[in-house]
Amino acid sequence: MQQISLKIEKILESRYGRDWEGHLELKQLESLVNLLADASRFYRKAYNELFSSSTTDQEPGSATNTPDYFLFGWNLFLMLRSRSQELFKDLVSCIHGLVAVLAILLIHVPAKFRSFTIEGSSHLIKQSEKGADIIASLCHNYHTSEERLKEMMDKSHRAIEDFFGVKALSASKCKTENLDKIDTDGLMCFNGLIDEESFQLNLEKLEKLCDSNSWEWELDLKLFLCNDYIPSAEKSSGGSTNLGCSKRAFETLASPTKTIKNMLTVPCSPPSPVNGGSVKIVQMTPVTSAMTTAKWLREVISSLPDKPSSKLQQLLSSCDRDLTNDVTKRVSIVLEAIFPTKSAADRGGSIGLNCANAFDVPWAEARKMEASKLYYRVLEAICRAESQNSSVNNLTPLLSNERFHRCLIACSAELVLATHKTVIMMFPAVLESTGLTAFDLSKIIENFVRHEETLPRELKRHLNSLEEQLLESMAWEKGSSLYNSLIVARPSLASEINRLGLLAEPMPSLDELVERQNVLVEGLPATPSKKRAAAPDDNTDPRSPKRLCNESRNTVVERNLQTPPPKQSHIVSANLKAKCHPLQSTFASPTVSNPVGGNDKCADITVQIFFSKILKLAAIRIRNLCERIQYVEQTERVYNVFKQILDQQAALFFNRHIDQIILCCLYGVAKVCQLELSFREILNNYKSEPQCKPEVFLSIYVGTRNRNGPSLSWCH
């Protein structure tokens, strides 16, 4: 165990630096800030819908004659969170907790402070013979689960009893004006909680607790109640900035009928009356996104059986041997690796970051169940589609492929995590837990979206965002299984791949996954992915700036300036042809011959599909960057240079981000065409691109002796 611990620490140090613990904690803190910012915005908006907003317009602690029920509710939420933090590690749980607080406020805050009356209210539309149903109405309004909200109410009642020392009473026994025309069945109330005589004392008691307990990771949670301290929606998790462009980019990447030509020429401008669009754009906040997708998961997926359907069992049993037991066993093992539910004692030691220490067992069990049901559903849809493919005579090769199943399970788990917007487990946690690489996952995303027709738009966008991350850099990292295919499909790259040690290690077996779960070191991710090794300091380094900018510059750049843009018909037919390849070709061993026929190896098919996606993504980004710097006429030239490098100098992509290649292609075209465009200008414009990340351009050094000239080098 000690040797494994040291090995994991070494890997993490190479990935995050010597202060890897601080980097991981900072990443988690950033997610926590986004989560609480989203939660506080939701609470402020919901409170203003239900109560008079006079108290929300003031800063906490300001003198006022009006009881500050708004502040009381937020502090009550913080108190609940401090007592059961495992319930509030994801946004969906936080919203259920806040809706429970709103229900408690509706029951106890004097009716005169409500912003509505019971009769004909749009806020309490669920009615029974006994009156308005508060719980059902709030669940309808905020897309929460009624069962889960009632559980949260019970936990809240116990916490209030313990903290304030008051006894919960059945609301039917409380004769107060607040409960007039309200169905009190199942509701509880507390005498003296928000009474005029005791409110200020109880508020001070909550504030005192929050003063001592609200600091989490040096973060004052009370500040989230002030508008000045809440990060903007655009900066928070799941923000919906530039929805028009992101939606268009997703549709372009997902559609085989969209051509490179279209990507190079169609501007990514917001819809307007001028271009035939509508000015009104419905903004999807992180909370509405999370609650809408959670509702889909609850109503569409959770109602499914927790085992293979009769149709899926029939397909599994019709293989060369019955694979049903293999499938169910694999699901159990892989999902346990992602959502551990065993205690440290059961595992024979301490456990890791993404585990039962972070989330309580019931939460993990519920997420495992959701992920398994989604997996079975999509697996059946894929099997049906593959069985109708004329090129597929037998499903056994696909259904017995370990990597295919594990990718499908990982994708299902990632969507469950994305739905709940968890703080602890963030991508690529599912890859690290399952022993997959980014390139593996990139093979399944498009098929997953195609075969799950009910998938909410926000989850499709999440998968699109993941696919972009995989394509732009993660699939090119050291240890990616992409190199295992490239070494077969492009033998000329073999020497460079071997020299740099880029090949992926064998995927861990299911038995190894089980063993890993027993030896995780506290505070460490389960299976950290291998990251790029430190580059040598000589001029032969493949990441050398001079090599990237100068190698074959004249032959590549100048030849491409005269190369016509790709023919539309050729690209469409090539993409459609790629779509026809069965999944078993995509997931088969790289050296296996294509089962469809021909002389190609499966590696050829896999690399062809992957490169076509790279070109699509690059075309979009090149077009956007050329528009931004106002050199639209150079778009096709830059694209042709990029394509030529991918076709003939693919080694330049190794261990690099494709945006670095794009930046240098644009700079090379500018120099050959003698444009008045410095590399610094290109970088300054690139910083405004939505996908821009500091690490992409911080590794680029512009010489100080001639800041506007061609002198540039990459520092590693």
ZAMARGU-4260 file (C-alpha; in steps of 0.2 Angstrom, whole numbers, plus 5000, padded with zeros to 4 digits):
<rodrens>
0) 5000/5000/5000 | 5014/5012/5004 | 5022/5009/4987 | 5005/5013/4978 | 5003/5028/4989
5) 5021/5035/4984 | 5017/5031/4966 | 5001/5041/4966 | 5009/5055/4975 | 5023/5056/4961
10) 5010/5056/4947 | 5000/5070/4956 | 5015/5080/4958 | 5019/5078/4939 | 5001/5083/4935
15) 4998/5098/4947 | 5016/5102/4953 | 5023/5100/4971 | 5009/5109/4979 | 4996/5097/4971
20) 4986/5096/4987 | 4984/5115/4986 | 4979/5114/4968 | 4966/5101/4970 | 4959/5110/4985
25) 4958/5127/4975 | 4949/5118/4961 | 4936/5111/4974 | 4935/5128/4982 | 4931/5137/4965
30) 4917/5124/4962 | 4910/5128/4980 | 4910/5146/4977 | 4900/5144/4961 | 4888/5132/4969
35) 4885/5144/4984 | 4883/5159/4972 | 4870/5149/4962 | 4861/5144/4977 | 4861/5162/4985
40) 4854/5169/4968 | 4840/5156/4968 | 4836/5160/4986 | 4835/5178/4984 | 4824/5177/4968
45) 4812/5164/4976 | 4811/5174/4992 | 4806/5189/4983 | 4793/5179/4973 | 4785/5173/4990
50) 4788/5188/5002 | 4789/5206/5002 | 4806/5212/4996 | 4808/5226/5008 | 4820/5216/5018
55) 4831/5209/5004 | 4835/5227/4998 | 4846/5230/5013 | 4863/5223/5018 | 4863/5210/5032
60) 4865/5219/5049 | 4857/5235/5044 | 4845/5244/5056 | 4827/5241/5051 | 4810/5240/5059
65) 4805/5225/5048 | 4810/5208/5054 | 4824/5201/5043 | 4816/5185/5038 | 4827/5185/5023
70) 4842/5184/5033 | 4834/5172/5045 | 4831/5160/5031 | 4849/5160/5024 | 4856/5158/5041
75) 4844/5143/5044 | 4851/5135/5028 | 4869/5138/5033 | 4864/5130/5050 | 4857/5115/5041
80) 4872/5114/5030 | 4884/5114/5044 | 4875/5099/5053 | 4874/5088/5037 | 4886/5095/5024
85) 4886/5078/5015 | 4868/5083/5009 | 4874/5100/5002 | 4889/5095/4991 | 4879/5097/4975
90) 4868/5110/4969 | 4852/5100/4968 | 4853/5095/4986 | 4856/5114/4990 | 4841/5119/4981
95) 4830/5106/4990 | 4837/5112/5007 | 4833/5130/5002 | 4815/5125/4996 | 4813/5117/5013
100) 4818/5133/5021 | 4806/5143/5011 | 4792/5131/5016 | 4796/5133/5034 | 4796/5152/5031
105) 4779/5151/5023 | 4772/5142/5038 | 4779/5153/5051 | 4782/5171/5044 | 4766/5182/5047
110) 4754/5181/5032 | 4755/5200/5030 | 4773/5199/5024 | 4768/5187/5009 | 4768/5194/4992
115) 4752/5185/4987 | 4736/5179/4994 | 4731/5161/4995 | 4715/5163/4984 | 4720/5161/4966
120) 4738/5162/4969 | 4750/5157/4955 | 4763/5152/4969 | 4752/5139/4977 | 4743/5131/4962
125) 4742/5114/4970 | 4725/5113/4979 | 4716/5100/4989 | 4699/5099/4998 | 4708/5105/5014
130) 4717/5120/5006 | 4733/5125/4997 | 4746/5111/4996 | 4762/5120/5000 | 4774/5106/4998
135) 4767/5100/4981 | 4766/5118/4975 | 4784/5122/4979 | 4789/5106/4971 | 4780/5111/4955
140) 4787/5129/4955 | 4805/5124/4958 | 4806/5107/4949 | 4810/5098/4966 | 4806/5080/4971
145) 4792/5079/4983 | 4798/5064/4991 | 4816/5071/4993 | 4809/5088/4999 | 4799/5079/5013
150) 4815/5070/5018 | 4824/5087/5019 | 4809/5094/5029 | 4811/5080/5042 | 4830/5083/5043
155) 4826/5102/5045 | 4813/5099/5059 | 4826/5088/5069 | 4839/5101/5067 | 4828/5116/5073
160) 4822/5105/5088 | 4840/5102/5093 | 4847/5120/5090 | 4833/5130/5097 | 4826/5118/5110
165) 4808/5119/5103 | 4797/5105/5100 | 4789/5102/5083 | 4770/5101/5083 | 4758/5095/5070
170) 4752/5111/5060 | 4734/5105/5061 | 4735/5108/5080 | 4742/5126/5077 | 4728/5139/5076
175) 4737/5153/5067 | 4732/5165/5054 | 4747/5159/5044 | 4739/5143/5041 | 4722/5149/5035
180) 4716/5140/5019 | 4732/5129/5019 | 4732/5110/5019 | 4741/5106/5035 | 4742/5087/5033
185) 4760/5082/5036 | 4766/5100/5040 | 4775/5104/5056 | 4776/5121/5065 | 4787/5127/5080
190) 4779/5139/5093 | 4791/5153/5097 | 4802/5151/5081 | 4798/5167/5072 | 4786/5175/5085
195) 4787/5193/5088 | 4795/5191/5105 | 4807/5178/5101 | 4812/5181/5083 | 4826/5193/5086
200) 4834/5182/5099 | 4833/5167/5088 | 4840/5177/5073 | 4855/5182/5084 | 4858/5164/5090
205) 4859/5159/5071 | 4870/5173/5067 | 4882/5169/5082 | 4882/5151/5075 | 4886/5157/5058
210) 4900/5169/5064 | 4909/5154/5071 | 4905/5141/5058 | 4902/5149/5042 | 4920/5150/5037
215) 4924/5135/5025 | 4941/5135/5017 | 4944/5153/5022 | 4927/5157/5014 | 4914/5167/5023
220) 4898/5160/5018 | 4887/5174/5024 | 4895/5185/5011 | 4885/5176/4998 | 4869/5185/5004
225) 4876/5202/4998 | 4874/5206/4979 | 4891/5214/4979 | 4899/5197/4984 | 4890/5186/4972
230) 4899/5181/4956 | 4890/5185/4941 | 4880/5171/4933 | 4891/5171/4918 | 4906/5167/4929
235) 4897/5153/4939 | 4896/5135/4936 | 4885/5131/4921 | 4883/5149/4916 | 4874/5151/4899
240) 4885/5164/4891 | 4884/5165/4872 | 4870/5152/4871 | 4867/5156/4852 | 4885/5152/4847
245) 4887/5137/4859 | 4871/5129/4852 | 4876/5132/4834 | 4893/5125/4838 | 4886/5109/4846
250) 4874/5107/4831 | 4888/5109/4819 | 4899/5096/4827 | 4885/5084/4829 | 4878/5085/4811
255) 4887/5076/4797 | 4878/5087/4784 | 4887/5102/4791 | 4903/5105/4781 | 4920/5113/4784
260) 4915/5126/4771 | 4900/5131/4781 | 4910/5132/4797 | 4923/5143/4789 | 4910/5155/4782
265) 4895/5156/4793 | 4897/5170/4806 | 4894/5166/4824 | 4884/5181/4828 | 4870/5183/4840
270) 4852/5181/4832 | 4844/5197/4828 | 4830/5204/4817 | 4843/5208/4804 | 4848/5190/4801
275) 4831/5183/4804 | 4833/5178/4822 | 4823/5184/4837 | 4831/5196/4849 | 4823/5187/4864
280) 4834/5173/4871 | 4829/5163/4885 | 4843/5163/4898 | 4845/5146/4907 | 4853/5149/4924
285) 4863/5135/4933 | 4849/5132/4945 | 4835/5130/4932 | 4847/5120/4922 | 4851/5108/4936
290) 4833/5107/4942 | 4826/5104/4925 | 4839/5090/4921 | 4836/5083/4939 | 4817/5082/4934
295) 4821/5072/4918 | 4832/5060/4928 | 4819/5058/4941 | 4804/5056/4929 | 4812/5048/4914
300) 4826/5038/4921 | 4822/5033/4939 | 4806/5025/4934 | 4816/5012/4923 | 4820/4995/4930
305) 4836/4993/4939 | 4841/4978/4928 | 4842/4974/4909 | 4825/4975/4901 | 4818/4959/4894
310) 4823/4965/4876 | 4841/4969/4882 | 4842/4952/4890 | 4836/4944/4874 | 4850/4953/4865
315) 4863/4949/4877 | 4858/4930/4878 | 4858/4929/4859 | 4877/4932/4858 | 4889/4918/4856
320) 4887/4915/4875 | 4875/4924/4887 | 4883/4940/4892 | 4869/4946/4905 | 4879/4941/4920
325) 4895/4949/4914 | 4885/4966/4910 | 4877/4967/4927 | 4893/4962/4936 | 4903/4975/4927
330) 4890/4989/4931 | 4891/4985/4949 | 4910/4986/4950 | 4913/5001/4939 | 4900/5011/4947
335) 4906/5007/4964 | 4923/5013/4958 | 4915/5030/4954 | 4902/5031/4968 | 4910/5021/4983
340) 4898/5016/4996 | 4908/5005/5007 | 4915/5013/5023 | 4934/5014/5027 | 4933/5000/5038
345) 4925/4989/5025 | 4938/4993/5013 | 4952/4989/5025 | 4959/5006/5025 | 4956/5025/5022
350) 4947/5030/5006 | 4949/5043/4993 | 4943/5060/4989 | 4928/5055/4977 | 4921/5042/4989
355) 4910/5039/5004 | 4920/5051/5015 | 4914/5065/5003 | 4896/5059/5000 | 4885/5049/5012
360) 4881/5032/5007 | 4862/5034/5003 | 4867/5048/4991 | 4880/5037/4982 | 4868/5023/4981
365) 4855/5034/4973 | 4867/5040/4960 | 4873/5023/4956 | 4855/5017/4953 | 4852/5032/4941
370) 4868/5029/4932 | 4865/5011/4930 | 4847/5013/4923 | 4853/5026/4911 | 4867/5014/4905
375) 4855/5000/4902 | 4843/5011/4893 | 4856/5018/4881 | 4865/5001/4879 | 4848/4994/4873
380) 4846/5008/4861 | 4863/5006/4854 | 4861/4987/4852 | 4844/4989/4843 | 4853/5002/4831
385) 4868/4991/4828 | 4857/4975/4825 | 4849/4985/4811 | 4865/4989/4803 | 4868/4979/4787
390) 4887/4978/4791 | 4884/4970/4808 | 4880/4951/4808 | 4884/4948/4826 | 4883/4959/4842
395) 4895/4948/4851 | 4911/4958/4847 | 4903/4974/4853 | 4894/4967/4868 | 4910/4958/4874
400) 4921/4973/4872 | 4926/4979/4890 | 4931/4997/4884 | 4915/5000/4875 | 4904/4995/4891
405) 4916/5005/4903 | 4915/5021/4892 | 4896/5019/4891 | 4895/5017/4910 | 4907/5032/4913
410) 4897/5043/4901 | 4881/5039/4911 | 4889/5042/4927 | 4896/5059/4921 | 4878/5064/4916
415) 4872/5060/4933 | 4886/5070/4941 | 4883/5085/4929 | 4864/5084/4933 | 4867/5086/4952
420) 4882/5098/4949 | 4893/5091/4962 | 4907/5100/4970 | 4918/5084/4975 | 4918/5074/4959
425) 4922/5085/4944 | 4927/5079/4927 | 4939/5070/4923 | 4935/5060/4939 | 4925/5047/4930
430) 4940/5043/4919 | 4952/5042/4934 | 4940/5030/4943 | 4937/5019/4928 | 4954/5018/4920
435) 4949/5025/4904 | 4958/5039/4894 | 4950/5054/4886 | 4952/5047/4869 | 4941/5032/4875
440) 4927/5043/4880 | 4927/5053/4864 | 4922/5038/4855 | 4905/5036/4864 | 4899/5054/4866
445) 4891/5057/4849 | 4883/5039/4850 | 4876/5042/4867 | 4868/5058/4862 | 4861/5050/4846
450) 4853/5035/4855 | 4846/5044/4870 | 4832/5055/4862 | 4825/5062/4878 | 4842/5069/4884
455) 4839/5087/4890 | 4847/5101/4880 | 4858/5106/4894 | 4865/5089/4896 | 4869/5088/4877
460) 4878/5105/4879 | 4888/5097/4894 | 4893/5083/4883 | 4898/5094/4869 | 4909/5104/4881
465) 4917/5088/4887 | 4920/5083/4869 | 4929/5099/4865 | 4940/5097/4880 | 4944/5079/4874
470) 4948/5085/4857 | 4957/5101/4860 | 4970/5094/4872 | 4966/5079/4884 | 4966/5066/4870
475) 4984/5072/4865 | 4991/5070/4882 | 5004/5057/4887 | 4996/5040/4891 | 4981/5043/4879
480) 4975/5028/4870 | 4975/5039/4854 | 4993/5035/4852 | 4990/5016/4852 | 4979/5019/4837
485) 4991/5032/4829 | 5006/5020/4830 | 4996/5008/4819 | 4987/5020/4807 | 5002/5031/4805
490) 5017/5020/4806 | 5028/5035/4802 | 5024/5042/4819 | 5029/5027/4828 | 5047/5032/4832
495) 5042/5049/4839 | 5028/5041/4849 | 5040/5028/4857 | 5054/5041/4859 | 5042/5052/4870
500) 5034/5037/4879 | 5016/5042/4874 | 5008/5025/4873 | 4994/5021/4885 | 4996/5008/4898
505) 4984/4993/4897 | 4967/4997/4904 | 4965/4990/4922 | 4954/4974/4923 | 4939/4974/4933
510) 4948/4964/4947 | 4961/4978/4947 | 4947/4991/4950 | 4941/4981/4964 | 4958/4980/4972
515) 4961/4998/4969 | 4945/5002/4979 | 4954/4994/4994 | 4970/5004/4994 | 4965/5021/4990
520) 4975/5034/5000 | 4965/5047/5009 | 4963/5063/5000 | 4969/5056/4983 | 4959/5053/4967
525) 4957/5035/4963 | 4967/5032/4947 | 4975/5048/4942 | 4978/5049/4923 | 4995/5050/4917
530) 5000/5068/4912 | 5014/5074/4901 | 5031/5072/4907 | 5043/5086/4909 | 5051/5090/4892
535) 5069/5090/4889 | 5079/5106/4887 | 5087/5103/4870 | 5081/5109/4853 | 5074/5092/4848
540) 5060/5094/4860 | 5044/5091/4850 | 5035/5105/4860 | 5049/5117/4854 | 5042/5134/4848
545) 5055/5135/4834 | 5051/5118/4828 | 5032/5122/4828 | 5035/5139/4819 | 5049/5135/4807
550) 5049/5116/4803 | 5043/5114/4785 | 5037/5132/4786 | 5040/5136/4768 | 5034/5119/4761
555) 5018/5118/4772 | 5012/5136/4773 | 5016/5142/4755 | 5009/5127/4747 | 4993/5128/4757
560) 4991/5147/4752 | 4987/5140/4735 | 4977/5125/4740 | 4958/5127/4737 | 4946/5124/4751
565) 4940/5107/4753 | 4926/5102/4741 | 4909/5101/4750 | 4904/5085/4742 | 4920/5076/4747
570) 4918/5081/4765 | 4900/5077/4766 | 4902/5059/4759 | 4918/5056/4770 | 4908/5061/4785
575) 4893/5050/4780 | 4904/5036/4777 | 4912/5038/4794 | 4894/5037/4802 | 4891/5020/4794
580) 4905/5012/4803 | 4898/5000/4816 | 4903/5004/4834 | 4913/4987/4835 | 4925/4995/4823
585) 4928/5010/4834 | 4931/5000/4850 | 4940/4985/4842 | 4959/4983/4845 | 4968/4995/4833
590) 4977/4980/4824 | 4961/4971/4820 | 4955/4972/4802 | 4940/4982/4799 | 4925/4970/4801
595) 4915/4979/4787 | 4928/4974/4774 | 4943/4982/4765 | 4961/4982/4769 | 4959/4995/4783
600) 4963/4992/4801 | 4951/4997/4815 | 4964/5010/4820 | 4963/5018/4803 | 4944/5020/4805
605) 4946/5027/4823 | 4959/5040/4818 | 4950/5045/4803 | 4934/5049/4813 | 4944/5058/4827
610) 4954/5068/4815 | 4937/5074/4806 | 4931/5080/4823 | 4947/5089/4826 | 4945/5098/4809
615) 4927/5103/4813 | 4932/5110/4829 | 4947/5119/4822 | 4937/5126/4808 | 4925/5134/4820
620) 4939/5142/4831 | 4949/5148/4816 | 4934/5156/4809 | 4929/5165/4825 | 4947/5171/4828
625) 4949/5177/4810 | 4933/5187/4812 | 4939/5194/4829 | 4955/5201/4822 | 4946/5206/4806
630) 4956/5195/4794 | 4941/5185/4788 | 4949/5183/4770 | 4963/5173/4778 | 4951/5160/4786
635) 4953/5146/4773 | 4971/5149/4771 | 4974/5146/4790 | 4962/5131/4790 | 4972/5123/4775
640) 4988/5126/4785 | 4981/5118/4800 | 4974/5103/4790 | 4991/5100/4781 | 5000/5100/4798
645) 4987/5087/4805 | 4989/5076/4789 | 5008/5077/4787 | 5015/5083/4803 | 5003/5076/4816
650) 5018/5074/4829 | 5016/5093/4831 | 5000/5090/4841 | 5008/5078/4853 | 5007/5085/4871
655) 4999/5101/4864 | 4983/5111/4864 | 4976/5113/4847 | 4973/5131/4850 | 4992/5133/4851
660) 4993/5126/4833 | 4979/5137/4827 | 4988/5153/4834 | 5004/5148/4826 | 4996/5144/4809
665) 4988/5161/4809 | 5004/5169/4813 | 5013/5159/4800 | 5000/5165/4787 | 5001/5183/4792
670) 5020/5183/4790 | 5020/5174/4773 | 5006/5186/4767 | 5015/5201/4775 | 5001/5206/4785
675) 5003/5220/4799 | 4999/5207/4812 | 5010/5203/4827 | 5009/5188/4838 | 5005/5199/4853
680) 4990/5205/4843 | 4984/5188/4840 | 4986/5183/4858 | 4977/5198/4864 | 4962/5194/4853
685) 4963/5175/4857 | 4961/5180/4876 | 4943/5186/4871 | 4938/5169/4864 | 4926/5159/4875
690) 4937/5144/4876 | 4953/5153/4880 | 4962/5146/4895 | 4978/5155/4902 | 4988/5139/4901
695) 4986/5139/4883 | 4995/5155/4880 | 5005/5157/4896 | 5017/5143/4889 | 5021/5155/4874
700) 5035/5168/4876 | 5036/5183/4865 | 5054/5190/4864 | 5057/5207/4872 | 5070/5213/4860
705) 5057/5214/4846 | 5040/5214/4854 | 5031/5216/4838 | 5042/5205/4827 | 5043/5187/4823
710) 5054/5182/4837 | 5044/5170/4848 | 5047/5154/4858 | 5038/5142/4869 | 5045/5140/4887
715) 5042/5123/4895
</rodrens>
